Amino acid sequence: MGFALSDMQLSSTAAYRGPAPPPSHGTHHYFFWLLALDCETRFDAGLTLWELLEKIEPNVIGMNRLVGTYAR
């Protein structure tokens, strides 16, 4: 089971659209967090990042971060 959080400023549809830095704007850094939980969870759509973290914090058993770079 998986899910993604998205920035809904560009659209009213929640979806991951991938990196899109402005052309010739240099290298941009993208941070992805993976959190391992000790149980399966279900949440209503529309949680903020901070609301999600508050709900899952008691069940986090591990986490890691991937930093990707992209330029065009």
N, C-alpha and C positions, 0 to 999 in steps of 0.2 A: 504494500500500500504506500502511496506517495502523494505528495501535493506540492504546489508551488505558490509562493506569494508573488504578487506582481505590483508594479506601479500603475495605478489606474488613472494617472493624470492625463495620459495620452488618449485614453479610450474608456468607455464604461464597461468594457469586457475584460474580465480577469483572465489573462493569458501571458505566458512568457514569450517574449518576442526576440530574445537574444541581444547581443551587444550591438549598439549603433552609435558610436561616437561620431561627432561631426567630422567630415573629411578634412584632412590636413591639420587636425587638432592635437596630434601627438598620441602617445600611448595612454590608454585608459585602463584602470584596474577595476576588476569585477570580483566581488567577494561572495562566495557561496558557503553556507554553513550546513553541515550535516549533523543532526542530533539523533542519537540512539535513545529510544524510550523503552521502559520495561513493561509497557502495555500498549494495546491498540487503542487509538483515540479517534473520536469523531467530533467535529466542531461545525458550527453554523458558518456560512460564508460571511465575509465582511469583517472578520477580526482584524484589529490592527496588529502590528508586529509585537507591541508591548503587551497586548491582551493575550496573544498566543503564548508568548514566553511565560507570562504569569501562570497560565493554565498548565503548561507542560513541565515547568521547573521541578515539581516534586518527583517527576518520573524520568528525568534525564539521567542516563547512566554513562553516557559518553558523548563527546562532540569533537568535531574537527573542522577546519576551514581550508578551503581551496581558493587561491587567488589566481585569477586568469587575467591576461593582458591582451589587449586588442587595439590595433590602429588601422586606419584606412586612409 
